[in-house]
Amino acid sequence: MSSQRIEGEKIRCVGRRISKPRLIHQTGKHRAIEVFVEGKPAKAEVVKVWRVLK
């Protein structure tokens, strides 16, 4: 099984089951939430594209 990564400002996931949300630490003092989505198949799509501001 290979894992693939998508990145964006907003991501929508669809599946049959989700795991309990878990707080994880990002760089510095930033925090994020991690959730695992299961399904046959589980789908994810980028709703809002990642923008880099200069």
C-alpha positions as CSV (number, residue, x, y, z in Angstrom):
1,M,0.0,0.0,0.0
2,S,1.4,3.4,-1.0
3,S,0.5,6.6,0.7
4,Q,-0.1,9.8,-1.3
5,R,-0.3,13.3,0.0
6,I,-2.4,16.3,-1.0
7,E,-2.0,19.8,0.3
8,G,-4.4,22.7,0.4
9,E,-6.0,25.3,2.6
10,K,-9.2,23.4,2.8
11,I,-9.6,19.6,2.2
12,R,-12.9,17.6,2.1
13,C,-12.9,13.9,2.9
14,V,-15.6,11.3,2.3
15,G,-15.7,7.8,3.8
16,R,-17.6,5.3,5.8
17,R,-15.9,5.9,9.2
18,I,-13.7,8.5,10.8
19,S,-11.4,8.1,13.8
20,K,-11.5,10.2,16.9
21,P,-10.0,13.7,16.2
22,R,-6.5,13.9,17.7
23,L,-4.5,17.1,18.5
24,I,-1.0,17.0,17.0
25,H,1.8,19.6,17.2
26,Q,3.1,21.4,14.1
27,T,6.0,23.7,13.7
28,G,6.5,26.2,16.6
29,K,3.4,26.6,18.8
30,H,1.0,25.7,15.9
31,R,-1.4,22.8,16.5
32,A,-3.4,20.8,14.1
33,I,-6.1,18.0,14.2
34,E,-5.5,14.6,12.7
35,V,-8.4,12.4,11.6
36,F,-8.2,9.1,9.7
37,V,-11.0,8.4,7.2
38,E,-11.8,4.9,6.1
39,G,-14.0,3.7,3.3
40,K,-14.2,1.6,0.1
41,P,-12.8,3.9,-1.3
42,A,-12.1,6.8,1.0
43,K,-11.9,10.0,-1.0
44,A,-10.3,13.4,-0.4
45,E,-10.3,16.6,-2.6
46,V,-8.8,20.0,-2.2
47,V,-11.6,22.6,-1.9
48,K,-9.4,25.7,-1.5
49,V,-6.0,25.6,-3.2
50,W,-2.9,26.5,-1.1
51,R,-1.6,30.0,-1.8
52,V,1.9,31.3,-0.9
53,L,1.8,35.0,0.1
54,K,4.9,37.1,-0.6
